[in-house]
Amino acid sequence: MAFSSKDISSDSSHIQVIPKHISKVGNPNLSNINSFMPNNKKGNINDNIGVSAPLKHFTYPSEHPSNFNDDIHIKHAKKLEVIKHILIKLGDDDSFEGLAMIDVVQRLGIDYYFQDEIELILRRQYSIFFTDGDRYNDLQEVALRFRLLRQQGYYVSPDVFNRFRNKEGEFKQNVSEDINGLMSLYEASQLSIGGEDVFDEAGHFSATHLANYDLAGVVEHLLLHPYRKSLSPAKNFFHGNFQGNEYIRILDLQELANMDFKLVQSLHQKEIVQISSWWRELGLAKKLEFAREQPVKWYVWSMACFTDPNLSWQRIELTKPISFVYIIDDIFDVYGALDALTLFTEAINRWDLGDIDQLPEYMKICFKALNDITNEISNKVYKEHGYNPVHSLRKAWGSLCNAFLIEAKWFASGHLPKAEEYLENGIVSSGVHLVLVHIFFLLGHGITNETVQLIDSNPPIVSSVATILRIWDDLGSAKDENQGGKDGSYLYYYMMEHRDLTAEDAHKHAMDKISDAWKRLNKECLSPNPFSASFTRASLNSARMVPLMYSYDDSQRLPSLEEYIKSFLFDNLPTQGVDKRRFKYRTVSDTDIEETLAPTIINKKPSLKTKGSKSELESLTISNFQFDHWDLWYHEDSKAITYIPIEIGVGGHSVFSFLPEDVIVLTSSSIDLFQWAHLLLFNHKVCLNLTYVDIGIHHHQQKAIFKGQEINP
């Protein structure tokens, strides 16, 4: 089943989260094989066609989305120059700050503007591993440098982590007390390319010790969604592990990210209008009663693969073959009889419109429409890049239909393939190869006879992504919309071969297969690579998209995908807060901070429910505002008479936030004030009426201001 939708869990090479349907298994033995067995119930197909939808309805953007005035474009361009200048300056030294800045712009999703500057910084950092690498003993810095370099395609040896291990090869005990180092180590372990035992140990060690921390959801988010294996919407930035030193730069980056988000969101909305218009004019929804109408869902694949705003026409064109993957998948899984499917597959392989008279009418309509979009895309690629890919595109469609037909024959005959036989065919029927072939030619980078032959042959960079998708798909028990259970399951076939295994054993085996596929993908992304960086990035993003596309809830909806679509296409800002509140950011001066903070600090520790009026509080001057001991922050909310106390301790202490209706306990050995303030603000209902924050950090004194005005959603 291509691009199908079943319940999945988030992948990690070392922390395995069991999908809901498995966690509910009472007695994990062979009797539970039915959990993985295809659902073969049958009914009136016509009663089930086109009924259920995986996404709740979203109102499409208007036909003429509002355009931003020139002011935001000018501000955006100026802010870009500011950040580029900072990155260029950081490229001239060896400081950790350059690495931290790269991490931030990547997590904010604006790194496509700074590829040259990032490359210059990392090229210099790469030399550190061979010259001065031994002098770096901070785990967070070493792990971050390692991860960023491997992400960029540089091979660096994992031996750099040996300094943090004892003679027995185990990580030293003091490492477990370094929360920032542990988080960075876990993130770095996701870049394993196989055969690197240190990473298996690093991932297990860091995940085990991180589980002992409860940092406002940060650890849970990290373990479920490591950066390497997740799409990182800008609004999730503060789940990250950034330790900043100069707050103005961070606020500048946030301001740039917010402006960029608005501009790119407007572009995406316009593209959806074009896709929706194309789909209506195509008329397949009327001609083919079973055809799904999910142009937004199809487009999201393209949006995830092509993140650069300049790739607008590529996103639009890629959405078209993706839609046909879904349509043809339904023809094979739901609608077509085996004899007709055989004729259809033969026609696709011959690709001769003059020889389709024997096909059913709905197949003729589908084939003609497929021929049209294939020719249109080929002509556009030829016009843009000087190469006509029509032969490769047709060949890819033939391979996909061949794989679909094999599965249809298995189902019709009752044949139970071996697990590896099923997976080998499922890698093709996933549709990943078909989509990545289109991506390769739409990008047009590095098209040579050698790379064309390579992409046609389903190379490892493609098959590894397809393996991830196929097995994730099969981990779930929910069936995709209308298919009536005609698809098999890797886990089911695997358990049929190994009848002594429990459901948990089969699940662990599947997770290991996914982990191995990620390691192969990581290896293929390293240099030298026969494919362009843009194609490598698109392939990686398609693998990252898998968890969003295959997380069904009990109602067979896609809540994660719905939230992703909503946040990128319909929300106002990427850094939205809890309870649908919106947050503004601006840079404030030291004077603003001091004037606001001076009357708000007391030296008395309250009870959990403490509230008090201003006159009842003993104030300290700003000069006494130090964070090497317990202090209290009070903020007089514009809508409240009383103060809300938030107690914060840093430098090895626990961190507590006390509210009238909520108590949250956070612990850390070395988390700076900037991060804690944002964690409290964004991840919990700590400051529900406080809608913006600016943090200043100067020398050993940390100053903060919480103030603002709520913006209606």
Buried (B, 14 or more C-beta within 10 A) or exposed (E): BBBBBBBBBBBBBBBBBBBBBBEEBEEBBBEBBEBBBBBEEEEEEEEBBBEEBBBEEBEBBEEEBEEEEEEBEEEBEEBBEBBBEBBBEBBEEBBBBBBBBBBBBBBBBBBBBBBEBBBBBBEBBBEBBEEEBEEBEBBBBBBBBBBBBBBBBBEBEBEBBEEBBEEEEEBEEEBBEBBBBBBBBBBBBBBBBEEBEBBBBBBBBBBEBBEEBEBBEBBBBBBBBBBBBBBBBBBBBBBBBBBBEBBEBBBBBBBBBBBBBBBBBBBBBBBBBBBBEBBEEBEBBEEBEBBBBBBBBBBBBBBBBBBBBEBBBBBBBBBBBBBBBBBBBBBBBBBBEBEBBBBBBBBBBEBEEEEBEEBBEBBBBBBEBBBEBBBEBBEBBBEBBEBBBBEBBBBBBBBBBBBBBBBBEBBEEEEBBEBEBBBBBBBBBBBBBBBBBBBBBBBBBBBEEEBBEBBBEBBBBBBBBBBBBBBBBBBBBBBBBBBBBBBBBBBBBBBBEBEEBBBBBBBBBBBEBBBBBBBBBBBBBBEEBBBBBBBBBBBBBBBBBBBBBBBBEEEBBBEBBBBBBEBBBEBEBBBBBEEEBBBBBEBBEEEBBBEBBBBBBBEEEBEEEBBBEEEEBEEBEBEEBEBEEBBBBBBBBEEEEBBBBBBBBBBEBEBBBBBEEEEBEBBBBBBBBBBBBBBBBBBBBBBBBBBBBBBBBEEEEBBBBBBBEBEEE
